């Protein structure tokens, strides 16, 4: 008997950005934390992701909205039919709600449901597509000061810019 389930999360990116990354080799590698991928963006096109662990074909594509793919891992036995994923992308405040409906998963392959999608796709996707941390601003260097001797040997600091103004 096979397993059907759905998992969902909110990704801080547009539906189109997620759609484009999913179907692009470099983008797919990015959303999985750097795992090698060869992808196609056409219906019927084959793909291999997670360094060859997952293979399949694009069954239906609706740009920015929906991706349907056959899905097979190297752990499936020969008699197992391909499973099918449907990726739904819905704009929500803060980004996109991504819902993965995974159907016809062979018996014993519950790791997808039990955190596999979250760990292997949603978490790295948030890092890859989400806002990038701003680089820390370096402290502005203090203006150079020059020390001058004035009366009775007392030292007085003067800003270089003030000295230049007096000379002009």
N, C-alpha and C positions, 0 to 999 in steps of 0.2 A: 504494500500500500504506500502511496506517495503522500507527501506533506505539502500543504499550501499555507502561506503565511504572508503577513505584511509588516513592514517596518517603516518608520518615518522619523524625520528630524528636520530642523530648520537650518539652512546653510546661509551664511551672510554673503549672498551673491545673487545675481539676477538669474531667472530661469534660462535665459539664452546662454549665459556664461557657463552654467552647469551642463547644458545640452552640448554646447560646442566642445567643452573639455572632455566629456564622456566619449565623444565620437572622434577625437583627435589623438593620435599616438602619443605625442608629447604631453598633451593635456591630461590624458588618462593616466599616464605615468605619474603626473603631478598630483592628481586627486587620490592616488593610492599610495602616496608616500615614496614615490620613486621606483615602483615596480615596473619593469619593462613591458611595453604594450605595442601592439600593431593593430590599428583600428581602421574602420571604414565608416564613411558618412552616407552610404547609399543603401537602400533597401536591397537585401540579398547579399550584401557585402559581408565577408568573413572578418572575424577579429580573434586575436589572441592576447590575453592580458594576464597579469600576475606572472610574468616570466614563463608563459606557456602552461600555467596551471589551469586556466580557464580558456575555453574556446567556444565559438558559436557564430551565429549569423544575425544580422539585423532583419527583423521580420516586419516592422512597421516603424516609421519615423514621422513625427509631427514637430517641426522645428520649434524649440523653446517650450514645448508642452509635454511630449510623450516619446518614449523610446521603448520598443518591444524587441527583445532578443532571445534567441535560443541560448542556452547556458549549460555548459558541460565542464566538469572538472576531471582531472586525471584520476580522481578517486572513484568516479563512477565505474561500475563494472560494465562490460560490453553489452549485457542484456538490458541495462538501464536506459530508458529513453532520455533524451535531452530534457532538462527542466526549462522553464521559460520565466523571464523577468519582464515586468512592465514597470518602467520608471515614469512616474507622474511628477510634473513640476508645476507648482502653483505659487504665484507671487503672494507674499504675506508681509506684514510689517517686519522689518529687520532682515528681509531676504526672500528665500524661497523654501516652501515646504516641499521636501522631496519624499515621495512615498514609493517604496519598492514592493510590488506584489510579486512574490516568488512562488511559482506553481510547479507541481509535479517533481518536487525534490525527492529523490530516492530515500527509502527508509534508512535511518541511521545517520543521515546528513543534517543533523539539527544545529550544527555550529553556526550556520548562516543565520538562523533565527535567534540563537542564543548569544548574540553579541558580535558575530562575524561581520555583518554589514556595518555595524557601528564602528568597530575597531578598524576594519579594512577599507572602508569607504567614507563614511560620514565624518569621522574625526580628522583623517588626513585632508579631506575635501575642505573642511572649515579652515584649516591652516593654509592650504594652497590658494583658495579663492577668497578667503576673508580679508579683512583689512590688514595691511602690513604694519608692524610697529614702526612708529616714527623714529628715525635715528635721534639719539640724544644730542642735544645742542651742546656744543663745546662752550665752555665759559669764554666770554669775550676777554681777550688779553687786556690787562690794565694799561692805561696810557703810560707811556714812559715819562718819568720825571727826572729832572736834572736838579742837582744840589748846588746851591751857590753859597758862598760865604758872604755874610753881610754883617757889618759892624761887629765889634767885640768877639769875633770868631764864631758867632752863632750860625748854625746851618739852617737854611730855610729851603724847603722843597718847593719847586715851582714846576708847573706842568709845561712841557715842551711847547704845547700849542700857545700858551700865553706868551712865552718868550718870542715866538715867531711873530705874533701880532704886534708886539712892541717894536720889533725891528722894521716892520713895514711902514 
